[in-house]
Amino acid sequence: LEKLRPVGLTELGLREALGSLLRLWDQSHPGVVVDMTFSPALGEAGETADLTIYRTVQEALTNVFRHAGATAISIAIDPTELISARAGRGAVLVRVRDNGIGLKPDHSLGFGLTGMRERILALGGTLTVASGADGVTVEAVIPADARN
């Protein structure tokens, strides 16, 4: 599992790893404006949660590139409470929105989002993908690691 961690996530932390990811994105996609806001507490949810947050943002950006034709992306990452059988457990809300063409009504989730949904569900979280004429919103609630 360690080999699957992005370079820099362990050494630099989630905030810097996401910053690096977005700098690379900006260089590769100069016509797309990315607005990212996140809590000062970013990176305090634990290693498993941090990896899942990073991979969720990465996969959402990949899908924007491949499918959306978007000119703007908004990424928000904030702490929240997990509303489930594990109520009271801390969690992180990750929301990625684009202003692209949206998904076709018969569109099924690809391997990337399906794998991400399975990973998040296994952690006790949720992943929703909503599409409309104004783009796609990917929203994940990722539980903090149990030891946090």
Secondary structure, DSSP 8 states (H G I E B T S, - for coil): -GGGS-TTHHHH-HHHHHHHHHHHHHHH-TTSEEEEEE-TTTT-S-HHHHHHHHHHHHHHHHHIIIII--SEEEEEEEEEE--STTTT-EEEEEEEEE-S----TT----HHHHHHHHHHHHTT-EEEEEEETTEEEEEEEEE--TT-
